[in-house]
Amino acid sequence: MSETSFADALLAPRSVALVGASGDVRKNTARPLRFMRKHGYTGAIYPINAARAEILGERAYPSLNDLPAPVDHVFVMIPGEGVDPLLESCAQAGARVVTVYSDGFGETGAAGMARQEALVARARGLGLRLLGPNSIGLANLHSGAILSVNAAFETESLLPGSLSMVSQSGSMMGSLLSRAAARGFGFAKSVSVGNESDVTVGEVVDALVDDPHSKVILLFLETLRDAPTLARALERARAAGKPVVAYKLGRSEQGDALAQSHTGALAGNDAAVDAFLRAHGVMRVRQLETLFEIAPLAERYGAHGGRPEAAAADAPARVAVITTTGGGAASVVDNLGLHGMVAVPPPPAFIAEMAGLGLKLRETPIMDLTLAATSVQYKGLLEALLRTEWCDAVLSVVGSSAQFHPDLAVKPLLEADKPANKPLAVFLAPEAPESLSLLRAGGIAAFRTPEACADALSVFFQGTGRPPAEVPPVAWPAALPRHGMLNEREAAGLFAELGVPAARRRLLDPSRLEQDLARLEQDLAQPAAASASDAAVDAVPARSGPSLSYPLVAKVCSRDLAHKTDAGAVRIGIKSLSELREAISAMLDNVKRHAPAARIEGILVQPMEDRLIELILGYRRDPLVGPTVLLGAGGITAELTPDYALRLAPVDEDEAMRMIEAVRQTRLVRGFRGLPRGDCAALARAIAAFSRLAALDGAVVEEAEINPLFVRADGVVAVDGLVRLA
């Protein structure tokens, strides 16, 4: 037997061994053998059971060492403590992949994790790949290789198809398979990764990209593990034109480090996962049923997903809705609105054109046809809508005829000429399994609920993003610390090094405060001379004019105060030296009460900066997906009404501009109602520059923040910032 590739051994094994196979049909461990015989697997099956010579009519073998021929894949169903001693025999039997159904490993706690890590190390030393432990198994529905104990395969006949699923939950995989099969959706492969100790979701996706039977890949995720491998696989899927759809459970817990910045409070782990999935072309659905219901939409129109290039980034997707049941259509339109889409009325010219077909349309968001409309008229209207430029998608809502006259109800939908660049979706208001089946066979996305229908269209129109930009490494400034917190002056220096304009500032030394105040007063009296000669004022890119002038802002400079406002360590609007002295005294007293252990490194003084709006610019190295950059609305209400855009870092200026367009508050400086325009080009440059924190060489930034970042008519300026290093 020629050597089998990892992908084939995993997904299409020619021979398998079932360690711990049982002859008691009531036991889970009897299922794989029964399933494979029931569903026509033609490869060699070797049950392994030292206590029996025969299992369910098949010859059984005492051990893997007694097999008459090599195997590609071993499915292990014995108690966890027996798995490690078995691995050497798996390798000697020629296996490339070992799937471990056994539990008692990483899912049980620290001791179990230690056993799991030792198991993986042992397997790698023997050249084996492990799927699991705690995996319910996998299945190839085209070949009948059902290496699984999942009861979903008790069905008398399988429905092979073009969908493949990778799940971090074994039980939910079976539930989804059965739900989808009841709707006529056939599967090619299904894989439960269990604890994902060795073979990861990314590696399975990578194998499915090369599988000719898999046209759409579905993911059921609880978290992300090994994001780099998954990212590479997703990019291969995108390049191959294979849509990937994901449903991810809940939100990850926010750790202590997350709460140290406003960035963490605005966008936790789940938002970072969402950014990761979108960046790599994944359609993330909100409704469980949408996971497979969206498949025809993704398979048919996947290459055209998202809005037309000419559409504004913040313009809603426009959906033309036709129906014979006004109430059913209204339920979908309501849900479209909840997802940021809009049902658009036909323009007068189109109404006049359709009058030629004998249709009397009105300029309303729902084109409600009379029950007397013929199949020919419906087909003509549908084809005309699919050719128009005033809508982005067409939604047909079918009423009771779908239940009682399925052939007539869906005939125009099936027969209409459907271009590849405008999606068609169907919502069936009644329970109409026959119509659903006809539409599914015709490759048309059909939905049972208005919620899933709107979910699918919104995911489709959100489009896909881009992977992180490739930028050259940035050398870490030699004068800055490489660990711990930077103080605000150091953070501003780092931002300036990257190319982010920062407010001019001066550091007053507490040990010689009176001397520094006297010099500051002298310089404020002669600002022009000071701007040319005073080396104590930090230089900032793209800024000019006097170095400092009243009114001033004063802050306590301390790497131990992440949020100075909370400690009473900031004063604004200072108009004289006496006010500055009073402010410094009050701030130092506040810090002594609020954080007595804080190290005071000086008093930062900077001019009050003008702005049109204030934003927050954040960076965080997410534990699941890596570096991310955030642009959000600033001000004290930012955390109460989150308005932000999050991307994987670094980003280029084009992606930075898309982030700007995605934040609602930026409309105030993008021409909204004639308001003064801000310098969005400068803002995009600042976002891209700031995101290069991900490319620093010489230190690792865990999180950083500019809050606020002022947007002006002639540029942007970072007013306050923090940086926390690993």
N, C-alpha and C positions, 0 to 999 in steps of 0.2 A: 504494500500500500504506500503510495507517494505521500510525502509530508503534507499535512493539512495546515492552511493558514490559520492565524488566530481568529479572524472573522468567520471563517467557515466552521472551525471547531466550535465557536460560540453559537452561531446562528443556524448552521446547516451541517451538523455532524453526520458522518457516514456510519459511525458505530458508537454506541454508548454503553456505559456500565452503570447499573443502579445499585449502589452500595446500601444495604439495609432494606432491600426490597422485601415486601411481605406478601404472603399468600392469603392473608385474611382481607377479604375485599372491603371489610368495614374500616380498615385502617388507611390513613393518609398515605402511608408508605407503599400501599398496593396500587395507588392511582397512576403513577407514571407508566407502568407496564400496561395497565388496562387501557389508558388513554391512547398510547401509541398503537396498540393492536386494534383498537376501535377505529382510529382515524387514519389507518393505512400507512404507517411508517414502514418503509421497505429496507431500512438499514439494519445492521446487526444490533441486537439487544442482549446484554449479558446481565441477568440478575445476580447479585452477590449476596449470599446468605449461607453462613457456615452450618446452619442447623437444618437446611433443606436441600434435597437434590433436585427438586422441581418446584416451580412457582407458577401458578396459573397456566399450566401447560407448557411452560418454557423450562429448559434445563437451567438449573441454578449452579453457581460455582462458589466454592468455599471462600475464595479470596481473589483479588485482582491478579495475583501471581499465577493463578491457574487458568487464565483465559487462553483460548486457542489462537487469538489474533489480537493485534493492537486495537485500541479505541481512541477516538478523538476527544471524547467528553465523558467525565465521570460526574454523576449526580449522587451526592452523599446525604444519606438520611439516617444517620446513627447519632447517638448522644454526643454532645460536643467534645467530651474528653477523649473520644476515640478518633477525632479527625486528624490531629497532628501526626500520630503514628501511621496513619494511612497514606500520607502524602508521598512517601518514597515509592510505595507500590503503584500509586497513580502515575508517577513519572516513568517507572519501569514498564508500565502498560502502554506507554506511548501517548498519554493524554496531553493535550495542550491546555485544556480548560477544566477546572474542577468547580462545580456549583455546589455550595454548601447550604443545605436546608437547615442544618442543625443550628440551634440557638445556644445561648449561654456565653456570648462573647461581648463585643463592645456595647451592646444595648443594655447590659446589666450593671455597668459601673466601671470603676477604675480597675478592679481585678480582672474583670472580663475583657477590658480594653487591652490590658497587658497580654492576656492569652491571645487575643486577636492579632496584636502586633507581632507576637512571636510566630503565630501561624503564617502570617503573610511573609515574614522574613524567611521562614523555612521553605515556603512554596517558591519564592523567587530564587532561592538558592538551588532549587531543583528544576528551574525553568518552567514552572507551572504558573498559570494565571487563575486567580480565585474570583468567583462571582459569589457575593455574600460576605460572611455568613448571614444566616437569618433571611435567606432568599427563598421565596415561594417557588422560584424556578422560572423557566422561560419556555417559549413555544414557537415553532415554525408551523404556521397553519397551512402552508402550501405542501410541505413534505410530511406533516403528521408527527414531527419530532416534538412531542409534548413532554419536555423534561420539567414537569411541574406537578405539584399536588393541589393546584387550584381547582376547586369544585366546578368552576365555570366550564371546564372541559368535559364534564359529564354529559353534555349535550350529545344527542345522537349523531349530529352532523355538524361539521365546522363550515364556516363561511369564509373561505380565503378571499383576500382582497388586497387593497393597496395601502392601507393604513398600518403603521407600526407604532407600538407604544413602549416607552421606557418609564418605569414607575419606581419611586422610592417607597411606595406602599404596596405590599403584595395583595392585601385584601381589596384595596380600591382598584387594583388592576383587574381583578376578576369582575368586580361590579361594573366597571366601565365597559369591559368586553361584552358582558351580557346585555347591558343597556344598548350599546351600539349594535350588537347583532340583532336585537329585537327591532331595530330601525332599518335593518338591511345593510349595515356597514360591515364590510368584510375586512379582516386584518391579515397582514403578512407575517409580522413577528410581534411578540410581546416579551418583555424582559423585566423581571423584578431584580433590582440591584441589591436589595437587602441592606446590610450595613455599609456597603460600598467601600470595603476595606482595601480592595486592590483594583478590580475592574470598576471603572467609574461610569457615570452617566455619559460623560463626554466620549469615552472610548466606545461605548455601545452606539451612540449617535454616529460616530465616525464610521463604524462598521456598516450601519444602516445606509449611509450615504452611497456606499458601493453596492447595496443590495438592489437588484433590478426590480424586485417585487414591491419595494417600499417607495411610495410616491409622496406620502405626507407622514411626517414624524411627530408623534404626540408625546408630550412629557407631563408626568404627574410628579410634582416636586414638593418636598417638604423643606428643603434648604438647598444650598449650593456647596458642593465639594469639588476641589480641583478645578477652579474656574478657568485657569489657562488652557487646560486640555479641552474643556467644554467649549471655550471660545474658538479654538482652532477647528473643532469639529463643526460648530455652527457656521463658521465662515466657509468651510468646505460644502456644507449643505446649501448655503446661499449661492455659492458659485455653480453648484450642480442644478440649481433650480428646484430644490426639494424644500417645500415650506415646512417650517417647524412651528408647532402650536404648543403652548404651555399653560398649565393650570398650576399655580403655586399656593399652597396652604398659608394662611395667616401671616402674621408679622413676627419677625424675630424679636427677642427681648433686647432692649437697649441697655448696654452695659454701662458701667460707671464712666468710662472714658467718653462715651457718647454724650453724656450730660454736661461735659465741661465746656461745650461751645454751643452757640445758637445754631450752628450748622447741624450738629447732632440732634438738637431738639426739633428742627424743621424737617429733617429727612433721616429716618432710621435705616436699618438694614434692608427692610422690604423695598424702600424706594431705590436703594442702591441695586438690589437684585432686578428691579423693574428696569432701571437704566441699562444694566448689563444685558438683559434679554433683548431689549429694543435695539441696543447698539449692534447686536449680532444677528439681527433679522428675525427674531422670534416674535410671533403673535401671542401675547399673553391675554388669556380670556379670564373673565370674572365669574362666569356661570359654568358649573361643572359640565352640564349637557352641551354647552357650546364647544367644548373641547373636541368632540367629534362632529357636531353639526356644522361647524365652520369648515370642515375638511373639503367639501366640494368647492366652496368659495375660494379657499386657499389653493387647491389644486388647479382650478380652472383659470383663476385670475392672479395667482401669486406673483407672477412677474410684473404685474401692473398695480401691486398693492400701494395704497397711500393716495394722497391728493395729486391732481395734475400739477406739473411743475409751475404753471402760471398762477395757481391759487395762492392767496396769502396764507402765511403759516397759521394765523389765528382766525382765519375765516372758517365757518362751520361747513362740514360736508353737506351737500345738497342732495336730497333724496326725493325722487318723483314717486308718489304713492298712488297706485290704481287699485280699485276695489269694487266689489258688489255688496260689501257689508260695512257700512259706515262705522258701527261701533267697534268692530274688530280692528279696522284700520286706525281708529282713534287711539286704541290701546297701544299700538306700535308707535304711532307718532309721539305719544306722550313719553314713551321710553327713549325714542330717538332724541328728544329734547333733553332728557336727563343725562344723555351721553354726549351732549354738545353738538348734535346734528340738527338739521332742520328739514322739514318737509316743504318743498317749494311748489308754488302754484304755477300752472302753465301760463306763459305769456300770451297776449292777445293773438299774435301771429300764429302760434301753435294751435290755439283754439279754432282759429279760422281754417287752418289746414285740416284739422280733424273733422270739422263740419262737413268736409268733402266726403268723409267716410260715413256720414250719417250720425256722428256722435255729437251730442250737445254737452260740451264741457263748460265748466265755470272756472273763473280765476280764483280757486280756493286750494288750500294745501293738500286736500284729498280729492282725487279725481274719482268720484263715486258714480259708477256706471249704472244704468238701469238694468234690471234683470232681463230686459228685452234685448240687450246688446248681444250680437251674434258672435260666434267663435271667430269669424273672419274679421269683424270689427275689432275685437279684443286683440287679435294677432297684429292687425295693422297699427293699432295704438301702441302696442308694446314695441314693435320694431321701430316706430317713429321716435319713441322715447329713448330707445337705445342708441339712436343716431344723433340726438340733440346735444347741444353744448351747454344748455342752461341747467343741467342736473349732472351729478356725479355717479349716481346709481339709480336703479329702478327697483322698487319693491311692489310685488303683487300680493295683495291680501285676498285670499279666497274664502268664501263663506260656506254655507251648508251644502252647496253643490259638491264640494270636495268630499263630503262624507257619503252622499247618496248617488252621485254621478261622477265618480272619479275620472272616467275616461274623458268626459266632456269638460270637466273643470280644469284639467291640466293640459288638455290638447293644445291650445294656443301657446302655452308656455314651452311645450316640448317642440312644437313645429316652428316657432319663430326663429328668424335669423338672429343669432346672438353674437355680436362682435366681441373680440377678445379684450377690448380696452375699457369696457363699462360693465360693472358687475350687476347681475340680476339675482335677487333673493326673493323667496316666497315665504309668507306666513299663512298657515292654514288655521283658521279660527276654530273649526270643530276638530274633534278627534277623528282623524281620517287616515288610517294606516295604509289603505290602498293608494291613495293619492301620494302620500309620502314615499311609498315604494316606487311608484312610477317616476316621480321627480328624482329620486336617488338614482334610479337606473339611467335617467337622462343626464346625470351629472349636474343637476341644478340644486343649489343650496336651499333646503326647505326646513322650516323651524316650527316647533310645536308650541312655543310660548313667545309672547312679545318681548319678554326680557332677554331671552337668548338671541332672538333676532337682532335686537338693537345692540346687544353686546358684540355679536359677530361683526356687524357693519362698522361699529365704532373702532374695533380692533383693526379691521381691515383698513380703515381710513386714517388711522394714526400713523400708518406707514412704518417703515423700519429706519433705524438709525445707522450710525457709522461706528466702526471700532475706534479705539483711541488713535489719535494722530501720531505719526512717527516724527519725533523731533530729536535733534542731537543732544547728547548729555550736557548738563550744565554744571560747571565746577562749583563746589561749595565755597563760599567766601572764607578765606583763611582766618579773618579776624573774628568770626562768629563761633560760639560754642557748637559742639556736635551732638550734645545730648541734653535732655531736659527742656525746660521752657526758655524761650527767648523773651527778653523784656521788650516793651513796645518800640523803643528806639532801635534795637537790633532787628526786630521784625520788619520795621520800615526800611531798614537798610537792605534786608534780604529781598523785599518786594521791589525796591528800586533797582537792585542788581538784575532782577528778572525783567524789568521794564515797566513796572507799575508805578505811575506817578503818585507820590505821597506828599502830604502837607509838610511845609517847612517847619522845623522845630528846633528848640534849643534845650539842652539838658542843664539844669541848675544843680550844682553839687551841694548837698545838705551840709557838708563839713565846712564850706565857705560860702554860705548862702548870701550873706550881706554883700560880699564882694561881687558875687555873680549878679545879684539884683541891681547893684549900683552900675555895673557895666551894661546890663540890659536896659536900664533907664537911659543911659547915655546913648546907646544905639537906637532906642526908640525915638529919641529926639533928633537923630540924624540917620534916618532909614536908608537913604541912598548910599551914604558912605559905608554903612554897616553891611549892605548887601554885597558890596564889592570886596570888603576886607575881612569880615568876621568869619573865621574858620570854624567857630563853634556852632554855626548854623548848618544843619545837614543839607547838602546839595541834593536836588531832586530832578530827575529827567523831565523835560518838557514843561518846566515851570520857570517863570521869570518875574521880575518886579521886586519890590522891597522884601527884605528877609523876614521881618516881623513888624507888626503894627497893631495898635489897639483897634477893636476889642480883641482880647486874648482868651485862649483856653488853657487851663493849667490842669495837669494830671500827675498823680504819683506814679513814678516809674518803678515797677517791681515785677520781677518774674514770678512772684508768688501770688499775684493778683490777676487772675484770668479775666475777671469782670469787675473793673474799677468802679463802675456806677453803683453796683450793689454794695460796695464798701465805702461809698461816699467819698471817693478819691478822684472826683472830676469836678471842675468848676468852669462855667462858660460865661461869656459876656463881661469879662474883666476889663474895666476902662481906665484903671490907674494903678500906679505902683502900690498905693496903700491898699486898694482892693486885692491886689495880687498877694500882698503880705498876709492879709486876713484869710484869703482863700487857702494859702499854703498851710497856715496854722490850723485851720479847721479840718483840712484834709488829713493832715498828719494825726490829729486827735482821733478822727474817724477810723483811720486805719489801725491805730493802736487799740481801739476798742473792738473793731470787727475782725482783725487778723493780727494779733499781737506778735506772732512769729514771722510776719512778712518782712523780708529784707528790703529796705528802702534804698534804691540806687540813684535817686535824684527826683527832681521835679521837671517834667516836660512842659515847655511853654510853646504854644503854636498859635498862629492867627486864626480867627474865626473865618471859615471858608463859606462862600456862597454856593448855592446849588439850586437845581430845578427839582430833583428828587434825590432820595437817598436809598441805596440798595445794600444788600449784604452779599459778599463774595466769599464763599467758603470752600475749603479743601479738606478731604478726609480720606485716610487709607482704610477703606472698609475691610473688615476681617474676612468677608466672603468673596468680594469681587475686586478688591484692590483700590487704587487711587480713583477718587471721584471729585468733581468740581461742581459747585452749586452757585447759582445766581438767584437771589430772592429779593422780595420786597423788604425794605428796611423799616426802621422806626420801631416804636415800642409795641405796636400791634402785630408785628410780623409773625410771632409764634401763635397768636390767637386765630389769625386767618391766614394760614400758610399759602403763599403764592411764590412758587419757585420752579426752576428748571434744573435738573440734575443730569450730568453726563459722566461717562468714564473719562478720566484724564490721562494724558493731555488732550486738549481740543485745538483745532485750528481756528482762524478767524471766521471762516464760513459757518462752522458749527457754533461758534460763540454768538454769531448773529442770530442763528436759529434759537439759541437759548434766550436771547433778549426778546425775541418775538413771542416766546412761550410764556413770559412773565407778564401778567396782566398790567401790573403797575407801570411798566415801561411804555404803555400806550400814552401816558401823560407827557412823554417826551418824543413821541413818534407821530405828532400831528393831530392828536385827539382834540376835536372841537376847537381847532385853531390855537391851541396852547403853544408856547414857545418850544421849539425843537431842541432836544439835547444832542450832544455829540455821540451818537450811537457807534460811529466808526471807532472813536477813541475807546469807548466802552468795550467793544469787541476785541480790540487790541489788548486791553488790560486783562480781560477774561482769559484770552489765549496765553498771555504772558504769565499770569498767576497760575494757570494750570500746569505750567512747566515745573512746578514743585515736584511733580511726579518723575521728572527727568534729572533731578539733582544727583550728583555723584560726589559722595563723601559724607553724607548724612542722610537719615531717613526722616522725613516729616510725617508724623502721624496725623496731625490736623493743623490747619491754619485758617485764619479768618480776617477779612477786612470788613469791619462793621462800625461805622458806616463807610460806604464808598459813595462819594458825591458825584452826581452826573450834572455837568454844566453845559452851557451852550458851546463852550470852547475847550472841552476836554473832560477828564475825570480826575478825581483826587482821592487817595486813600487817607482817611482821617484818623482811623484807629485800627489796630490790628494785634493779633496774637499768633504765635507759632509754638507748637509742642512737638519736640523731637523724640524719637524712639530712645 
